[in-house]
Every structure is written in C-alpha cells, then in structure tokens.
Amino acid sequence: MTEQLSSEKQSVILEAARKRFAYYGFSKVTMDEIASDVGMGEASLYYYFPTKEGLFHEVIRQEKEQFLNNIRSMIEQKFVPCDMLRQYASKRVEYFRNLANLRALQFQQSAESKASFLELFKDFQQQEVTILQQILEIGKEAGDFDVEDPHQSAEIIMQMFYGPRAWLLLKRENR
C-alpha cells in the first residue's frame, strides 16, 4: 500500500514538473514551486527527487518511453510498412514539436548533467534506429522496400531526422 501511494505521488510530482518545465523552462522552475503545485513541502519533494536535474531527467525519460511505446504499438498492429514509416515520421515530428522539455534543454548544465543527458539521448537514438530497422525489415520482407541493409538505412533516416533539429538548436543558440 505504501509503495502504491509512493508511486502515485511520484506520478503526480512528475506531471506537475512536466507542466512547469514546459511552460517556464528548466532554469526558471524551482523545486519549491513544484512542491507547492502538488501540495507538499520542498523537503518532502527532495525525498522523491534529490535534485532538480534528476527530476527533469525523469520527466524526459518518461516522455521518451511514451513516444517509443506508441511507435512499438503501431508496429504490433501490423500496418502496411509504407504507412508505418509515414506514421513514424509524423509521430516523431509531432513528438518533438510537443516535447514539453525541448526548450528547457538549453539550461546551463554541469559536466555531469551534460553527460547524463547525452547518454539519455544516445539511448533514445539507438532505440529509434532499432524501431526504424524493424519497420524496414518488415517492408523488405513484404516487398515494399528495396533496402540492402535495413540497419544502415535506419541510421541514415535517423541522421536525416536529426539534421533539422540540430539546425533549429543552433539557430536558437545564435539568438
């Protein structure tokens, strides 16, 4: 029972943090504000999340998992491979457009935080490559895609997705 209450409280905290980070960005949100949003003291919040960076990291991790689970679900429904690829691209664009924490990533990070977030995004990219590879393999088996190496093709598609995002982030930094 206590574990369930703890898990429910953690979910409430994460949702409040997600909303605050989305609206104000990482640097302008305080742990006290998040604690206030969920009706608890700041010290109690630190019991669940010892640092603001840790809380932010968990919000991003959950958003990533939700996106990946949506894509995996689509693959399990066995859509036509071309439609799967289109749906994936569409959902990915929508995901990054709506990602609550994308602009919050511009905060000043310590070297340790940067390494942690870099690892999170490398993992995310690798999971996306795996999903794209699955889609391409399904399409190859169905005769819809003529790809020699689905893994290499998935990595190329991934780089095409990251190109515009890198350009956007560079443009934001130069403001």
Secondary structure by P-SEA (a helix, b strand, c coil): caaaaaaaaaaaaaaaaaaaaaacccccccaaaaaaaacccaaaaaaacccaaaaaaaaaaaaaaaaaaaaaaaaaacccaaaaaaaaaaaaaaaaaaccccccccccccaaaaaaaaaaaaaaaaaaaaaaaaaaaaaaaacccccccaaaaaaaaaaaaaaaaaaaaaaaaac
